[in-house]
Amino acid sequence: MGIKQDELFWKLIHDVVTRHDYQMIRLSDDEQEVLLGPYNNKEFQIVRFIRKDLDWGSQLQQDIERTAMHIDRVRKQSWKHPIQLLNVYISAYPPVDHWEFRIEKPYHEGQTTLISVVVHKDNEEEILFYLEKLLGVSLTVKTSDTIHTAILKSEAISHSNRRIKEEKQIFNFGKPIFTYTFTAVQIFMFILLEAAGGSQNTQTLIQFGAKYNPSIISGEWWRFFTPIILHIGMLHLLMNTLALIYIGSAVEKMYGSVKFLVIYLFAGAAGTLASFALSPSISAGASGAIFGCFGALLYLGISNPKLFFRTIGSNLIFIIVLNLLFGFAVPNIDNAGHLGGLFGGFLAALIVQLPKQHKWGLRLIGALLSVLFVIFAYFYGVYYAQVY
């Protein structure tokens, strides 16, 4: 009977991994316990399959309590939200004593909730139907079909490993060549500014290409780009350099160097353009281009929403909102440039897209929105300058 239950154990795992987008998180050394996580948002953040012959109800209770404590400890350490876990025990026979009451209600430990089911030889059909309802999937497991356990196990593990490899390739496509190039250039330009009269000197900033609305209106269009490599004061340079190294390298690894260059320059120019349209103040800095990198990362939410929210999504949105709120709370911060850069980076990502993507509909939308944004912002900026 143990061989039959071993087969059922791997049939279930094979089915949810290969057909229902679950990722194998952990496989125990004895291969009798598997933790699975869904690729998209589901009711259960973790599904645990355990191949264990249960002799007594107390044995079942101890395992539930031990698992709940461990998962909740991990949840606390990783600052996770409340977790709901489904425990699926595959046992040849049910425990010999009274045990059903132990799994009638969910077990709670901190902010971790465990729902447990026991599959044994007398309830297989009933519990498999119940699992379909719990997981919201249709299981194709047929207990009458005989498939070699080693084949099921090999296919499930290979499928999970292949998905992990594909995800890693998305985040490691290129090398941060231009990220470090822009880092070096903006440090070099800062030294030049300081030597020429000071990075906080208005005339020096204008001379080296800072955003200065009258000069842009008179035809100096390059001032949409040159502010990207200029910084006002050491703190401004330090903050943007650290942000560029951290965020820029992530974007360049995802998109590749050429596409990153397009995103970074267009986002920087879009940030300057938005600032030109909405602010008469002199400004400079890579902030708009860096916010453009945030926008490029947001594009992943459209391209691959499951991967986005399972990896960087929640943290990225939090960081963007926090930075924008900080910008509105602190005076003398060019919020228009930040928002323009964020929007510009997103539009540029729509156009260039991730490697091996060819979504022409999104490219057309990105191109049209980019043209409309540039035309509207420029002419609004000219009108704004004339009025004020």
Salt bridges, closest charged atoms under 4 A:
ASP6 OD1 - ARG51 NE 2.67
GLU7 OE2 - LYS11 NZ 3.13
ASP15 OD1 - ARG19 NH1 3.13
ASP21 OD1 - ARG163 NH1 3.12
ASP21 OD2 - LYS306 NZ 3.08
GLU31 OE1 - LYS153 NZ 2.53
GLU33 OE1 - ARG26 NH1 3.70
GLU33 OE2 - ARG48 NE 2.80
ASP53 OD1 - ARG51 NH1 2.78
ASP63 OD2 - ARG48 NH1 2.87
ASP63 OD1 - ARG66 NH2 3.24
ASP72 OD1 - ARG75 NE 2.90
ASP72 OD2 - LYS76 NZ 3.76
GLU100 OE1 - HIS98 ND1 3.46
ASP122 OD1 - LYS121 NZ 2.94
GLU124 OE1 - LYS4 NZ 3.14
GLU155 OE1 - HIS14 NE2 2.65
GLU167 OE2 - ARG310 NH2 2.00
GLU220 OE1 - ARG223 NE 2.54
